[in-house]
Amino acid sequence: MDIATLNQWFAVHQRPLPWREQSCSPWGVMVSEVMLQQTPVARVEPVWHQWMERWPAPTDLASSSRADAVIAWGRLGYPRRALRLHQAATQITSDHSGEVPSDLDVLLGLPGIGDYTARAIRTFAFGVPEPVVDTNVRRVMARVVEGQGEAGPPRVTADRTALWAVLEPEKPQAQVQAAKAIMELGAVVCTARSPRCEGCPLQSSCEWRRAGYPEYLGATGPKQGKFEGSDRQVRGIILRELRHSDIPVPEDFLLTLWQDEPQLRRALESLIADGLATRDEGALRLAT
């Protein structure tokens, strides 16, 4: 992979995202990475701005309630992320003097911070080269390096090793830039369904293009179930009611919001089990 050409392309064509600005704090990067988990950039950006204006540092979020965090999360989906981010901010405040840590093991010890997010924070917030592998990176690696149209099921260690083999020959600054550039290329050019190969800076060295774009016949990963009619949709309906109410919402009323009562009761109990809601005398409210 021609890293120099890729980095030159990125310097000119990268999207002007606020968490990429030099003025963005490690906390701002951390918030963006948690929000971007399974949520598109276009939906994240306005909510990220609201969060950073309200809670510009971990100590600010830690001093607010969990309910405030869930309400501010809005409709980004997977609201447990808001709870975990609040828990992480509380731990950063109590254990790390309110500063986001840069050590990998320490980051992994924070609530809701997994291997990918920890490495992304180190690279994008602190400039520490790491093999940061997401879906877009895996697709670019599969096409440009392996000549495959798709990446197949994730293989965490193997995927990370393959990316590091591409980055390792470069100097640290170029490694960090390339980690961002490969991800950006997969997001805006080497897309899953309609890749814009004519605008790709790596078209001359892409093994998939060189092979004539062969159809991918390998294994595929599991597909996410439909949202319509799912427990996720029902949880979202309940949470929307709880967010918009200043008082506990009677459970009898909540049971009228969905036609499948067993499914709605299951969703209610899962929200309580996840710590997103609490029950008090036959009514539910957001956990505080």
C-alpha positions in Angstrom: 0.0 0.0 0.0 1.4 3.4 -1.0 1.1 5.2 2.4 2.8 8.4 1.1 0.2 8.9 -1.6 -2.6 7.9 0.7 -1.5 10.5 3.3 -1.2 13.2 0.7 -4.8 12.4 -0.4 -6.0 12.6 3.1 -4.4 15.9 3.8 -6.4 17.4 1.0 -9.6 15.5 1.0 -10.4 14.6 4.6 -13.8 15.6 6.0 -13.5 18.6 8.4 -14.8 16.8 11.4 -14.7 18.7 14.7 -13.0 15.8 16.6 -10.1 16.0 14.1 -9.3 19.6 14.9 -6.0 20.2 16.7 -7.9 22.1 19.4 -10.0 19.0 20.2 -9.2 17.6 23.6 -8.6 13.8 24.3 -12.0 13.9 26.0 -13.6 15.2 22.8 -12.0 12.4 20.8 -13.2 9.9 23.4 -16.8 11.1 23.3 -16.7 11.0 19.5 -15.4 7.4 19.4 -18.1 6.2 21.8 -20.8 8.0 19.8 -19.6 6.7 16.5 -20.0 3.1 17.5 -22.6 1.8 15.1 -23.9 5.4 14.4 -23.2 7.5 11.2 -21.1 10.7 11.4 -24.0 12.8 10.2 -26.1 11.8 13.2 -23.3 12.1 15.7 -21.9 15.5 14.8 -24.7 17.7 16.1 -25.1 15.7 19.3 -21.3 15.7 19.8 -21.3 19.5 19.6 -24.1 19.7 22.2 -22.3 17.3 24.6 -19.0 19.2 24.3 -20.7 22.5 24.9 -22.4 21.2 28.0 -19.7 18.8 29.3 -16.3 20.0 27.9 -14.4 17.8 30.4 -15.0 14.5 32.1 -15.5 16.3 35.4 -18.4 18.2 34.0 -20.2 15.0 32.9 -19.4 13.2 36.1 -21.1 16.0 38.1 -24.3 15.5 36.1 -26.8 12.7 36.6 -27.0 9.5 34.5 -30.5 10.6 33.5 -29.0 13.9 32.1 -26.6 11.8 30.0 -29.3 9.5 28.6 -31.6 12.5 27.8 -28.8 14.3 26.0 -27.9 11.2 24.1 -31.2 11.7 22.2 -31.8 9.3 19.4 -28.3 8.2 18.7 -29.3 4.6 19.6 -27.8 2.1 22.0 -28.3 4.4 25.0 -26.2 2.1 27.2 -23.3 3.9 25.6 -24.4 7.1 27.4 -24.4 5.3 30.7 -21.0 3.8 30.1 -19.6 7.2 29.1 -21.0 8.7 32.3 -19.4 5.9 34.3 -16.1 6.4 32.5 -16.2 10.1 33.2 -16.8 9.4 36.8 -13.8 7.0 36.9 -11.6 9.4 35.1 -12.5 12.1 37.6 -11.9 10.0 40.6 -8.9 8.0 39.5 -7.1 10.1 36.9 -7.5 13.7 38.1 -10.1 14.4 35.4 -7.7 13.7 32.5 -8.3 11.0 29.9 -5.5 8.5 30.3 -3.3 7.5 27.3 -2.1 4.1 28.6 -3.8 1.2 26.7 -4.4 -1.0 29.7 -5.8 1.9 31.7 -8.1 2.9 28.9 -9.3 -0.7 28.7 -10.2 -0.5 32.3 -12.7 2.3 31.7 -16.4 1.3 31.4 -17.5 0.9 27.8 -14.0 1.2 26.4 -13.1 -1.9 24.4 -10.0 -2.7 22.4 -10.9 -0.8 19.3 -12.0 2.4 21.1 -8.9 2.3 23.4 -6.6 2.1 20.4 -8.5 4.8 18.6 -8.2 7.2 21.5 -4.5 6.6 21.8 -3.9 7.2 18.1 -6.4 10.0 17.4 -6.1 11.9 20.7 -2.5 11.3 21.7 -0.7 10.5 18.4 0.4 7.1 19.5 0.5 4.7 16.5 -1.9 1.8 16.9 -3.5 -0.6 14.4 -7.0 0.8 14.6 -9.3 -1.5 12.7 -12.9 -0.9 12.0 -15.2 -2.1 9.2 -14.0 0.6 6.7 -10.3 -0.3 7.4 -11.0 -4.0 7.0 -12.7 -3.4 3.6 -9.8 -1.3 2.3 -7.3 -3.9 3.4 -9.2 -6.7 1.8 -9.5 -4.9 -1.5 -6.2 -3.1 -1.8 -3.9 -5.7 -0.2 -5.7 -9.1 -0.6 -7.7 -8.5 -3.8 -11.0 -9.5 -2.2 -14.2 -7.5 -2.7 -15.2 -8.0 1.0 -13.3 -8.5 4.2 -15.3 -11.5 5.5 -15.9 -12.1 9.2 -13.8 -10.1 11.7 -10.6 -11.7 12.9 -9.4 -9.3 15.6 -5.8 -10.4 16.0 -5.2 -11.2 12.3 -6.8 -8.0 11.1 -4.7 -5.9 13.5 -1.5 -7.8 12.5 -2.2 -7.2 8.8 -2.8 -3.5 9.3 0.3 -3.1 11.4 2.4 -4.8 8.7 1.3 -2.0 6.4 2.0 0.7 8.9 5.1 -0.5 10.6 7.7 0.6 7.9 6.5 4.2 8.3 7.6 6.8 10.8 5.3 7.3 13.8 3.7 10.5 12.4 3.0 8.9 9.1 1.6 5.9 10.9 -0.9 8.0 12.7 -1.9 9.9 9.6 -2.2 6.6 7.7 -4.5 5.1 10.4 -6.8 8.0 9.8 -6.5 8.0 6.0 -7.3 4.3 5.6 -10.4 4.7 7.7 -11.4 7.8 5.7 -10.8 6.1 2.4 -13.1 3.3 3.4 -15.8 5.7 4.6 -16.0 8.0 1.6 -14.3 6.3 -1.4 -13.9 2.6 -1.0 -17.5 2.1 0.2 -19.2 -1.2 0.5 -21.8 -0.9 -2.2 -20.6 1.8 -4.6 -16.9 2.3 -4.5 -15.6 5.4 -6.3 -12.5 3.7 -7.8 -11.9 6.5 -10.3 -11.2 8.9 -7.4 -9.2 6.5 -5.3 -5.5 7.4 -4.6 -4.6 3.7 -4.4 -6.2 2.6 -7.7 -2.9 1.9 -9.3 -1.9 -0.5 -6.5 -5.2 -2.0 -5.7 -5.1 -5.8 -6.0 -8.9 -6.1 -6.4 -8.9 -3.6 -9.3 -5.9 -5.3 -10.8 -7.8 -8.7 -10.7 -10.8 -7.3 -12.5 -13.0 -6.8 -9.4 -13.8 -10.6 -8.8 -17.0 -11.4 -6.9 -16.4 -12.2 -3.3 -17.2 -15.9 -2.6 -15.8 -16.2 0.9 -17.4 -16.4 4.3 -19.6 -13.5 5.5 -20.2 -12.2 9.0 -23.6 -12.3 10.7 -26.0 -9.6 9.6 -27.8 -7.3 12.1 -31.5 -8.0 12.5 -34.1 -5.6 11.3 -34.9 -2.6 13.6 -38.6 -2.5 12.7 -40.5 -4.6 15.2 -37.4 -5.5 17.3 -36.9 -5.2 21.0 -34.5 -2.3 20.2 -37.4 -0.3 18.6 -39.6 -1.0 21.6 -36.9 0.1 24.1 -36.5 3.3 22.1 -40.2 4.0 22.3 -40.2 3.6 26.0 -37.0 5.7 26.5 -38.5 8.5 24.4 -41.5 8.7 26.8 -39.2 8.6 29.9 -37.0 11.3 28.5 -39.9 13.7 27.8 -41.4 13.3 31.3 -40.4 15.2 34.4 -42.3 12.7 36.6 -42.3 8.9 36.7 -44.4 7.4 33.9 -47.1 4.9 35.0 -46.3 1.4 33.8 -49.9 0.9 32.8 -49.5 3.8 30.4 -46.3 2.5 29.0 -48.0 -0.8 28.2 -50.3 1.0 25.8 -47.4 2.1 23.6 -46.9 -1.2 21.8 -49.3 -3.9 20.6 -47.2 -6.9 21.7 -47.5 -6.7 25.5 -45.0 -9.6 26.3 -42.4 -7.9 24.1 -43.0 -4.5 25.7 -42.7 -6.0 29.2 -39.5 -7.7 28.1 -38.2 -4.4 26.9 -39.2 -2.7 30.1 -37.4 -5.3 32.2 -34.3 -5.1 30.0 -34.1 -1.3 30.5 -34.2 -1.7 34.2 -31.6 -4.5 34.1 -29.3 -2.3 32.0 -29.5 0.5 34.6 -31.3 2.9 32.1 -34.6 3.0 34.1 -35.9 2.4 37.6 -39.3 1.2 38.8 -41.0 2.9 41.7 -44.5 2.1 42.8 -45.8 1.0 39.4 -44.1 3.8 37.4 -40.8 4.1 35.6 -38.3 6.9 35.3 -34.8 7.3 33.9 -32.1 6.2 36.3 -30.5 9.1 38.0 
